[in-house]
């Protein structure tokens, strides 16, 4: 117990040291490095920064991305052009517009490193367009998380739609209809814009709700950065915006066949599969990203439940992520 506590203290102190290093490094690009850091520490949503003698007001998301990416040598520096702020990188320079300011820069830059092209506020790759990007875009389109499953002409239920990436992916793969569920109001709104950008409004239908084994209501954050939206869980949710909790049976009223159920909802999969299995078992195929770390429930409980009707294969994530914590189950109905 003492040794564990000592390790925790060392790790915490190490994190503090790293944060101090990041702030001190920001002296090289921000005239206002100290006052800006203090505003961020106080929790201000808008941070005043001074670059080349000119003052700008940026979101806390963008401020955080700038100082961290500069520390990591991903950003080469900042410049000004009239009353505009320019972020300089090895790949290209970026004029900070409303989208970058509001949502941050980290994922946009990550998109370019994955081969996406950026122009006029839109990232594009092989005819796929996103105005708003999150980490799941790279998992789906670059990491090929949902490859090797044929959805052509079929219907898909997409739990955890995020910015619409997986719903768009399935629709572009030929799905006749995709019903996506996303609990965060602002992320849901971003998903709608991304769907429209790809002209898929006739095949993708989004619901702003959380999924549960019982209907109800839940409070969630009204405004979550796309960076943090990937790891958002309704199991530990708090916020000012109230959204409905819908059951799988309610979502299924929007489809005519139970073909593919994809779930990436940071823990809600345990509640739904263990407590509302009668509707889960009607699907032919399942893609379930499980999060045992959030629930404290072993992933084997899911496999035990699903094995009655499905043959499931476990795909682990990167080597440093234990399958005891996270993983992806690919399940096919036993004929």
GUBANU-497048 format. One line per field, with one value per residue (C-alpha): residue in three letters; chain; x, y, z. Coordinates in Angstrom, 3 decimals. Layout:
// residues N
aa	[ala / ...]
ch	[A / ...]
xx	[X / ...]
yy	[Y / ...]
zz	[Z / ...]
// end
This chain:
// residues 335
aa	[unk / unk / unk / unk / unk / unk / unk / unk / unk / unk / unk / unk / unk / unk / unk / unk / unk / unk / unk / unk / unk / unk / unk / unk / unk / unk / unk / unk / unk / unk / unk / unk / unk / unk / unk / unk / unk / unk / unk / unk / unk / unk / unk / unk / unk / unk / unk / unk / unk / unk / unk / unk / unk / unk / unk / unk / unk / unk / unk / unk / unk / unk / unk / unk / unk / unk / unk / unk / unk / unk / unk / unk / unk / unk / unk / unk / unk / unk / unk / unk / unk / unk / unk / unk / unk / unk / unk / unk / unk / unk / unk / unk / unk / unk / unk / unk / unk / unk / unk / unk / unk / unk / unk / unk / unk / unk / unk / unk / unk / unk / unk / unk / unk / unk / unk / unk / unk / unk / unk / unk / unk / unk / unk / unk / unk / unk / unk / unk / unk / unk / unk / unk / unk / unk / unk / unk / unk / unk / unk / unk / unk / unk / unk / unk / unk / unk / unk / unk / unk / unk / unk / unk / unk / unk / unk / unk / unk / unk / unk / unk / unk / unk / unk / unk / unk / unk / unk / unk / unk / unk / unk / unk / unk / unk / unk / unk / unk / unk / unk / unk / unk / unk / unk / unk / unk / unk / unk / unk / unk / unk / unk / unk / unk / unk / unk / unk / unk / unk / unk / unk / unk / unk / unk / unk / unk / unk / unk / unk / unk / unk / unk / unk / unk / unk / unk / unk / unk / unk / unk / unk / unk / unk / unk / unk / unk / unk / unk / unk / unk / unk / unk / unk / unk / unk / unk / unk / unk / unk / unk / unk / unk / unk / unk / unk / unk / unk / unk / unk / unk / unk / unk / unk / unk / unk / unk / unk / unk / unk / unk / unk / unk / unk / unk / unk / unk / unk / unk / unk / unk / unk / unk / unk / unk / unk / unk / unk / unk / unk / unk / unk / unk / unk / unk / unk / unk / unk / unk / unk / unk / unk / unk / unk / unk / unk / unk / unk / unk / unk / unk / unk / unk / unk / unk / unk / unk / unk / unk / unk / unk / unk / unk / unk / unk / unk / unk / unk / unk / unk / unk / unk / unk / unk / unk / unk / unk / unk / unk / unk / unk / unk / unk / unk / unk / unk / unk]
ch	[A / A / A / A / A / A / A / A / A / A / A / A / A / A / A / A / A / A / A / A / A / A / A / A / A / A / A / A / A / A / A / A / A / A / A / A / A / A / A / A / A / A / A / A / A / A / A / A / A / A / A / A / A / A / A / A / A / A / A / A / A / A / A / A / A / A / A / A / A / A / A / A / A / A / A / A / A / A / A / A / A / A / A / A / A / A / A / A / A / A / A / A / A / A / A / A / A / A / A / A / A / A / A / A / A / A / A / A / A / A / A / A / A / A / A / A / A / A / A / A / A / A / A / A / A / A / A / A / A / A / A / A / A / A / A / A / A / A / A / A / A / A / A / A / A / A / A / A / A / A / A / A / A / A / A / A / A / A / A / A / A / A / A / A / A / A / A / A / A / A / A / A / A / A / A / A / A / A / A / A / A / A / A / A / A / A / A / A / A / A / A / A / A / A / A / A / A / A / A / A / A / A / A / A / A / A / A / A / A / A / A / A / A / A / A / A / A / A / A / A / A / A / A / A / A / A / A / A / A / A / A / A / A / A / A / A / A / A / A / A / A / A / A / A / A / A / A / A / A / A / A / A / A / A / A / A / A / A / A / A / A / A / A / A / A / A / A / A / A / A / A / A / A / A / A / A / A / A / A / A / A / A / A / A / A / A / A / A / A / A / A / A / A / A / A / A / A / A / A / A / A / A / A / A / A / A / A / A / A / A / A / A / A / A / A / A / A / A / A / A / A / A / A / A / A / A / A / A / A / A / A / A / A / A / A]
xx	[0.000 / 2.803 / 4.719 / 1.604 / 0.941 / 4.575 / 4.373 / 1.149 / 2.811 / 5.841 / 3.624 / 1.553 / 4.675 / 6.012 / 2.820 / 3.153 / 6.772 / 5.745 / 3.026 / 5.503 / 7.889 / 5.117 / 4.262 / 7.897 / 8.459 / 5.526 / 7.656 / 9.233 / 5.991 / 3.735 / 4.564 / 1.868 / 2.971 / 2.506 / -0.806 / -2.217 / -1.191 / -2.815 / -6.086 / -6.015 / -5.325 / -8.255 / -10.528 / -11.278 / -13.016 / -11.369 / -7.650 / -5.908 / -2.613 / -0.174 / 1.881 / 4.251 / 2.763 / -0.817 / -3.459 / -5.833 / -8.567 / -8.580 / -10.553 / -8.957 / -8.947 / -6.847 / -4.520 / -3.898 / -3.235 / -0.826 / 1.387 / 1.407 / 2.108 / 4.811 / 6.433 / 6.291 / 7.856 / 4.793 / 4.168 / 7.126 / 5.760 / 3.038 / 2.785 / 0.286 / -1.223 / -3.181 / -5.648 / -5.329 / -3.314 / -1.221 / -0.074 / 3.117 / 3.874 / 6.222 / 3.302 / 1.604 / 0.582 / -2.916 / -4.991 / -6.941 / -10.622 / -13.717 / -13.704 / -10.055 / -10.552 / -13.674 / -12.634 / -8.860 / -6.030 / -4.786 / -7.006 / -6.750 / -2.985 / -3.314 / -5.495 / -2.729 / -0.230 / -2.606 / -2.665 / -5.850 / -5.821 / -6.994 / -8.520 / -11.093 / -11.924 / -12.500 / -10.345 / -10.638 / -9.271 / -10.340 / -13.613 / -14.580 / -15.067 / -15.069 / -15.499 / -15.144 / -12.629 / -12.095 / -9.826 / -12.466 / -12.162 / -8.630 / -9.650 / -12.376 / -10.911 / -7.167 / -7.036 / -9.657 / -11.418 / -14.587 / -13.173 / -13.996 / -17.715 / -20.148 / -22.938 / -23.922 / -27.687 / -28.135 / -29.156 / -26.878 / -27.441 / -24.484 / -24.302 / -21.710 / -21.833 / -19.469 / -18.849 / -20.571 / -17.427 / -18.623 / -22.100 / -20.537 / -18.161 / -20.990 / -23.076 / -20.142 / -19.668 / -23.182 / -25.405 / -29.004 / -29.709 / -27.695 / -29.293 / -26.713 / -27.056 / -24.882 / -25.531 / -23.433 / -25.557 / -22.747 / -21.018 / -24.374 / -24.681 / -21.175 / -22.103 / -25.120 / -22.890 / -20.410 / -23.223 / -24.538 / -21.040 / -20.949 / -24.530 / -25.716 / -28.778 / -31.025 / -29.294 / -27.983 / -30.414 / -29.004 / -30.562 / -29.332 / -29.672 / -27.840 / -28.458 / -29.490 / -31.426 / -34.194 / -35.654 / -35.075 / -33.112 / -29.504 / -27.495 / -24.486 / -22.061 / -23.517 / -20.182 / -17.474 / -14.324 / -13.975 / -10.716 / -12.544 / -15.698 / -14.031 / -13.645 / -16.962 / -19.022 / -22.596 / -21.633 / -19.852 / -21.733 / -22.587 / -23.524 / -26.216 / -27.891 / -30.572 / -30.935 / -33.145 / -31.956 / -33.407 / -33.497 / -32.291 / -35.882 / -36.791 / -33.888 / -34.819 / -38.177 / -36.195 / -34.965 / -36.637 / -33.966 / -31.585 / -28.347 / -25.391 / -25.186 / -22.057 / -21.478 / -18.726 / -20.308 / -17.625 / -19.358 / -23.052 / -22.477 / -22.399 / -25.743 / -27.438 / -26.003 / -26.373 / -29.783 / -31.492 / -30.084 / -33.377 / -32.970 / -29.210 / -29.612 / -31.851 / -28.912 / -26.880 / -23.581 / -22.116 / -19.146 / -18.770 / -15.995 / -15.987 / -14.651 / -14.163 / -11.989 / -14.983 / -17.440 / -15.326 / -17.024 / -14.869 / -15.222 / -15.673 / -19.187 / -20.078 / -18.595 / -20.445 / -23.728 / -23.127 / -21.842 / -25.395 / -26.168 / -22.908 / -19.416 / -17.187 / -13.563 / -11.628 / -9.383 / -6.977 / -5.818 / -2.207 / 0.171 / 0.242 / -3.550 / -4.653 / -7.599 / -8.785 / -9.495 / -10.487 / -11.051 / -13.225 / -15.561 / -16.532 / -19.510 / -21.472 / -24.790 / -24.519 / -26.546]
yy	[0.000 / 2.427 / 1.610 / 2.091 / 5.479 / 6.481 / 5.552 / 7.552 / 10.613 / 10.283 / 10.011 / 13.012 / 15.076 / 14.025 / 15.277 / 18.608 / 18.952 / 18.257 / 20.918 / 23.458 / 22.645 / 23.201 / 26.610 / 27.703 / 26.640 / 28.836 / 31.890 / 31.417 / 32.077 / 34.019 / 37.505 / 36.941 / 33.439 / 33.878 / 35.767 / 33.402 / 30.362 / 31.828 / 32.415 / 28.807 / 27.503 / 29.561 / 27.737 / 30.677 / 29.599 / 32.394 / 33.030 / 36.268 / 35.737 / 38.273 / 37.480 / 39.970 / 42.726 / 41.974 / 40.594 / 37.786 / 36.018 / 32.259 / 29.355 / 27.364 / 24.367 / 26.245 / 27.686 / 24.217 / 22.768 / 25.564 / 25.297 / 21.482 / 21.056 / 23.717 / 21.889 / 18.678 / 20.533 / 19.924 / 23.674 / 25.742 / 29.085 / 31.714 / 34.745 / 37.494 / 38.749 / 41.924 / 41.033 / 37.298 / 34.690 / 32.206 / 28.793 / 27.681 / 23.970 / 21.885 / 20.772 / 24.127 / 27.382 / 27.730 / 30.887 / 30.592 / 30.771 / 30.386 / 26.580 / 26.208 / 28.677 / 26.994 / 23.337 / 23.486 / 22.596 / 19.203 / 16.941 / 19.143 / 18.798 / 15.063 / 14.799 / 16.264 / 13.802 / 11.021 / 12.356 / 14.406 / 17.719 / 20.962 / 23.846 / 26.518 / 24.976 / 21.445 / 18.318 / 15.883 / 12.497 / 10.318 / 12.177 / 12.108 / 15.485 / 16.658 / 20.139 / 18.863 / 16.141 / 13.939 / 11.009 / 8.511 / 9.791 / 8.386 / 5.145 / 4.531 / 5.859 / 5.451 / 2.708 / 0.665 / -0.258 / -1.390 / -2.895 / -6.437 / -6.120 / -5.887 / -3.369 / -2.822 / -2.459 / -3.166 / -1.121 / -0.107 / 1.149 / 3.284 / 3.881 / 6.542 / 8.448 / 11.198 / 13.653 / 11.286 / 9.457 / 5.871 / 6.674 / 8.339 / 5.399 / 2.844 / 4.961 / 5.359 / 1.585 / 1.239 / 0.941 / 1.640 / 3.399 / 4.326 / 5.435 / 7.114 / 7.986 / 10.680 / 12.121 / 15.315 / 18.138 / 20.134 / 17.025 / 15.843 / 19.212 / 18.791 / 15.320 / 16.735 / 19.257 / 16.548 / 14.368 / 17.267 / 17.991 / 14.459 / 14.734 / 11.750 / 13.283 / 10.797 / 7.762 / 8.873 / 9.762 / 11.052 / 11.083 / 13.356 / 10.939 / 8.535 / 4.798 / 2.761 / -0.330 / 1.915 / 5.158 / 8.368 / 11.593 / 12.543 / 15.726 / 16.095 / 18.927 / 21.436 / 22.168 / 19.495 / 19.765 / 17.176 / 16.138 / 15.137 / 13.886 / 10.608 / 9.575 / 10.924 / 8.449 / 8.850 / 6.662 / 9.629 / 12.439 / 15.841 / 19.074 / 21.627 / 20.110 / 17.465 / 14.788 / 11.700 / 8.187 / 5.898 / 2.119 / -0.038 / -1.057 / 2.615 / 3.139 / 0.014 / 1.551 / 3.608 / 0.530 / -2.257 / -4.926 / -5.827 / -6.287 / -4.481 / -2.978 / -0.928 / 0.316 / 2.650 / 4.413 / 4.256 / 1.824 / 1.842 / -1.396 / -3.332 / -1.936 / -2.614 / -6.073 / -7.391 / -5.841 / -5.538 / -8.521 / -9.548 / -6.737 / -7.105 / -10.761 / -9.873 / -8.418 / -10.462 / -8.722 / -6.768 / -4.407 / -3.733 / -1.583 / -2.475 / -0.344 / -2.487 / 0.188 / 2.533 / -0.004 / -2.271 / -5.232 / -7.875 / -8.082 / -11.845 / -11.181 / -9.699 / -12.670 / -15.113 / -13.353 / -12.991 / -16.555 / -17.855 / -16.443 / -15.127 / -16.205 / -13.326 / -12.492 / -10.121 / -7.528 / -5.874 / -2.302 / -1.175 / -3.421 / -0.974 / -1.248 / -4.284 / -6.295 / -6.317 / -2.578 / -1.987 / -3.978 / -4.550 / -7.516 / -8.572 / -10.905 / -12.923 / -14.616 / -18.354 / -19.864]
zz	[0.000 / 0.937 / -2.232 / -4.367 / -2.761 / -3.301 / -7.006 / -7.379 / -5.805 / -8.100 / -11.179 / -10.111 / -9.466 / -12.876 / -14.551 / -12.741 / -13.882 / -17.492 / -17.344 / -15.960 / -18.807 / -21.349 / -19.855 / -19.682 / -23.293 / -24.360 / -23.521 / -26.933 / -28.833 / -26.432 / -25.161 / -22.546 / -21.569 / -17.817 / -17.782 / -20.413 / -18.357 / -15.246 / -17.102 / -18.276 / -14.762 / -13.442 / -15.868 / -18.168 / -21.371 / -23.366 / -23.029 / -23.983 / -25.756 / -27.169 / -30.268 / -31.878 / -29.770 / -30.908 / -28.567 / -29.533 / -27.613 / -28.197 / -26.743 / -23.951 / -26.348 / -28.901 / -26.263 / -24.850 / -28.302 / -29.217 / -26.129 / -26.078 / -29.790 / -29.669 / -26.756 / -28.814 / -31.791 / -33.957 / -34.201 / -35.359 / -34.212 / -34.392 / -36.669 / -37.425 / -40.654 / -40.049 / -37.318 / -37.970 / -36.082 / -38.089 / -36.818 / -38.577 / -38.992 / -41.122 / -43.291 / -43.925 / -42.276 / -40.837 / -40.564 / -37.308 / -38.244 / -36.071 / -36.355 / -35.309 / -32.491 / -31.199 / -31.582 / -31.290 / -33.631 / -32.460 / -34.567 / -37.625 / -37.558 / -36.866 / -39.989 / -42.136 / -40.692 / -41.793 / -45.344 / -45.251 / -47.143 / -45.554 / -47.485 / -46.645 / -43.279 / -44.654 / -44.473 / -47.372 / -48.287 / -51.208 / -51.609 / -47.914 / -46.225 / -42.610 / -41.236 / -37.686 / -36.806 / -33.760 / -33.013 / -34.105 / -37.693 / -37.814 / -36.099 / -38.666 / -41.919 / -41.356 / -38.726 / -40.627 / -37.377 / -39.164 / -42.350 / -43.444 / -42.833 / -45.723 / -45.132 / -48.764 / -49.025 / -45.300 / -42.252 / -39.385 / -35.833 / -34.778 / -31.020 / -30.243 / -33.524 / -32.311 / -35.195 / -37.626 / -38.764 / -38.384 / -39.723 / -42.760 / -43.204 / -43.239 / -45.621 / -48.014 / -47.874 / -49.255 / -46.174 / -47.134 / -43.848 / -40.761 / -37.490 / -35.251 / -31.570 / -29.955 / -26.451 / -26.546 / -28.033 / -29.617 / -31.006 / -32.399 / -34.168 / -35.622 / -36.867 / -38.699 / -40.482 / -41.485 / -42.816 / -44.927 / -46.194 / -47.642 / -49.005 / -46.975 / -45.312 / -47.106 / -45.579 / -42.183 / -39.405 / -36.126 / -32.654 / -29.841 / -26.924 / -24.657 / -24.830 / -21.808 / -20.783 / -19.444 / -20.779 / -18.865 / -18.920 / -18.204 / -17.790 / -20.089 / -20.902 / -23.347 / -25.009 / -25.168 / -27.266 / -30.008 / -28.332 / -25.144 / -26.824 / -27.807 / -24.175 / -22.890 / -20.899 / -19.706 / -16.740 / -15.152 / -16.804 / -15.413 / -17.116 / -17.810 / -20.883 / -20.460 / -23.133 / -23.242 / -22.515 / -25.167 / -25.232 / -28.093 / -28.830 / -29.303 / -31.697 / -33.621 / -34.518 / -37.032 / -38.960 / -40.910 / -40.323 / -37.502 / -39.414 / -37.784 / -34.303 / -33.661 / -30.112 / -28.940 / -25.990 / -23.297 / -20.966 / -21.886 / -23.811 / -20.526 / -19.389 / -22.717 / -23.399 / -19.852 / -19.128 / -22.539 / -24.358 / -25.973 / -28.495 / -28.959 / -29.936 / -32.910 / -34.869 / -37.353 / -36.652 / -33.747 / -33.448 / -29.734 / -28.298 / -24.619 / -21.761 / -18.691 / -17.122 / -16.904 / -15.549 / -13.365 / -15.066 / -16.737 / -20.511 / -20.160 / -18.827 / -22.215 / -24.043 / -21.780 / -22.527 / -26.251 / -26.742 / -26.475 / -29.912 / -31.407 / -32.279 / -31.136 / -31.861 / -29.636 / -31.247 / -28.836 / -29.252 / -29.219 / -27.244 / -24.344 / -23.859 / -21.897 / -23.220 / -19.614 / -19.987 / -23.616 / -26.780 / -29.826 / -30.171 / -33.685 / -33.439 / -36.009 / -35.354 / -35.002 / -37.836]
// end
